[in-house]
Amino acid sequence: MIHISTPSISNPLSLEATVSRLKDSPLVDGIAEFGSRSTRHVTIASDYDLLILVKSLPAPVFQMATTIDGRLADIVLVTSETAEALLTATEPPQPRSFEALFAHKMRVAQILYDGSERLHRVKQLVTDETWQVRLSDDQYDSDSYATWFWQSHGLLHLERMAQSPDPVHLSAVDMMLTANLSMTWRSYFDTRRVAWEGEKTAVRYWAKHDEAYLQLVRKCLAATDRNQKLALYRDLVTRALEPVGPAFQKGETAVMLAGSNTKAEVQTTLQYWDGLFNS
């Protein structure tokens, strides 16, 4: 069974009515709003983004989709136990963990209801200058190395396949370009230690901080000639990787380890490879 969904109870309800109904539930500890509405970037196309603190869940939930007042709504369900763990932790959560996602959203969220006062305590914690959800240097280096490797690897294979006269290969290039673009945009933020908050936020960030990159994005999206699009894509990858170095080139050897990809382990593995030719 693949199709598993139910009619949205909140579809005919306003946001205010939805919050009121949720507040009446004995399982709900708090409600906060994040996304475009919490930052006042509201348009006719805006959706609803709610974080709901609940006392328990039948199963861990990463994200839920529904509708409120006829608009799409993304729902993040967080247990009181998760909030307490964050409040009592001695250090910030691991990057890209659910706890880190929770903390990041609470930095900008507007609290609509807080029966247990946990959401206010979490918001106070994560917005304090002495506490930040950030990567350690070792984790940042390892994640950035992975970004550098896979972006470089994908670029070289796209350029390789684009040389083929086979229409199957060329269609695959078009498909891969479409898929890889979104990963490259995220890589731009990853290498700069800036949290990814979606495409609209990315466009606003580039408009304010890197207009040249935004223009490259728009040119690449609009390009209809495959070779031109691929050349623009190389420029996007190169700019995305600037904080960590140039992409590796054809004629060079690079390796992605199954473990942590520390500098010493990578260098040892590359030496091992070279040694296979000299033993």
HELIX and SHEET records of a PDB file:
HELIX    1   1 LEU A   15  LYS A   23  1                                   9    
HELIX    2   2 SER A   80  THR A   88  1                                   9    
HELIX    3   3 PHE A   98  VAL A  108  1                                  11    
HELIX    4   4 ARG A  118  THR A  127  1                                  10    
HELIX    5   5 ASP A  137  MET A  161  1                                  25    
HELIX    6   6 PRO A  167  ASP A  190  1                                  24    
HELIX    7   7 GLU A  199  HIS A  209  1                                  11    
HELIX    8   8 GLU A  211  ALA A  222  1                                  12    
HELIX    9   9 ARG A  226  ALA A  240  1                                  15    
HELIX   10  10 LYS A  263  GLY A  275  1                                  13    
SHEET    1   A 5 MET A  64  ILE A  68  0                                        
SHEET    2   A 5 ARG A  71  THR A  79 -1                                        
SHEET    3   A 5 TYR A  48  VAL A  54  1                                        
SHEET    4   A 5 VAL A  28  GLU A  33 -1                                        
SHEET    5   A 5 GLN A 110  ASP A 114 -1                                        
END                                                                             
